[in-house]
Amino acid sequence: MNACSPNRIGLLLLMLLLAGCEKDRLDEQVKVLCAKDGGVKVYETVRLPKEVFTEHGDLKFYRATQGENALGPDYIFVSEITEIKSGNPDLKRIAFRIVRRSDRFTLGESVSYARGGGDMPGPWHSSSFKCPDKEVGEGFLMRGIFRPQS
């Protein structure tokens, strides 16, 4: 059987079609999950001295490499990635939560969903789909919770 036989071309077309169907199905699942609990939710804001913020409004004391202690001794930074579907393509739930250490109150949370891969193998980068596609993540969560004092 040569490389351009009808059987090989048909098999290649079928693989392309199936790969596209699985990606589309997962992209729809991302949209449904995102509509349920995606986005940034702030339950309480915290006023801090202006000196603890950078000129861009980020916290000077945030240390991403410190895990749950990334926000110092007063707050717990929780980062959770849950694999809903593994393989190629995959589907993940990405969640961040900030908890006040003194009373364990959740100040806010950020949730997004992402599909990665599901493409035909090749020299190109895999495609991805994320929802919500903007204003989500730990930076937006921190800016929503922590505000400079007036």
N, C-alpha and C positions, 0 to 999 in steps of 0.2 A: 504494500500500500504506500503510495507516495505522499509527500507532505501536503499536497493540494487535493487529495481525493475528496469526493463529496462527503464521505463519512467523517473525515477529520474536520472539515469545514462545518458540518452540521453539529458535531460535538462541541467545537469552539463556540458557535453561536448559542447553543444550549447553555454552556457554562456562563457566557456573558449575561444571558437572560436571567438565569438563576441567581447570579451574584447581584444583579441589579434589584431583583425582587426582595432578597433578604435585606439589602441596605434600605430599600424603601419601607419595608415592614418595620425595621428598627427605628428609622427616622420618625415614623408615625408614632411608635411607642414612646420615643423621646418627647414628642409634642404632648402626648396624653399625660405622661408622668409629670412633665414640667407644668402643665396646667393645674395639676393637683397641688403641688407644693414647691414649685420652682421659684427662685427669686430671693431677694433679701428682705428679711422681716426684722424690724427693730422693735423690741418690746419695752426698752427703757434707754434713754440717752444719759450719758455721764459727762458732766462738765469738768474739764481739766484745765490747769493753767496754760496760757498761750505758749509758754516756754517749752512745753513738752511736744509741740508740733513743729514740723519742718515748714518751710515757706510754701510747700505744696499741700499742706494739710495732713501729712502722714505723721504717725507717732514716732518720735525719736527713739523711744525705748523698745520698740518692736524688734524682736530677734527671731527671724523665721526658723533658724536652726535649733532653737531651744525647745521644740515640741510644745507640750501643753504649758510650759513656762515662758513661752514666747512674748507674753505681755507682762512679765514681771510677777511679783509676789501677790498682787491683788486680784488678778484675773486668770482664768484658765482658758487656754486656746485649744479647742478641739477640732481636729481635722480627720474626716472619715471618707474613705473612698470604698464604695461597695460595688463589687463586680456583679452585675445583674446577669450578664451573659458573657462568658469568656470565649476566646477563640478569635476567629477572623470572619466576620466583624465581631467587635465586642461592644458592650453597653455598660456604662458605669454611672453611678450616682456619686456626685462630689458634694460634700457638705462641710461647712465650717460653722462653729458655734463658739460664742464667747460667754463665759459664765463668771459671775462675780464669786470669788473664792469664799468670802465671809459668810454668805447665806445660800450659796449654790444656785442663785437665781440666774436663769438664762437671759442675758441682755439682748441677744439677737442671734439670727442664724442666716446662712446663705446656702441655697441648694441649687445645683444644676445637674443636668444629665447630658451625657455625651456618648455618641457612637463613633467608633474608629474602625477604619478598614472595611473589608468586604469587597475590595477591588480585585481585578485580575492582576496576577503577579507581573511585575515589570520594573523598569528602572525609575519609575516615578514615585512620588510620595503618595501614601494612602490618603484617601479622602476622610473627612470627618464631618460630624454634624453635632451642634451643641445648642442647648436651650436652657435658660434664656441666653441669647448670644451677646449681651452687653450688660453692664452695670450689675455684675454678680462676681462673687469671689471675696477673698479675705480683705482686700483693700477697700472695696465698697462697703463691706460689713463694718470694718473699723471706723471708716469715715461717717457712717450712719450712727454709730453708737457713741463714739468719743467726739465731743465738740469742745472748741475753745470757750473758756469763760468770757463773758462780755466785759 
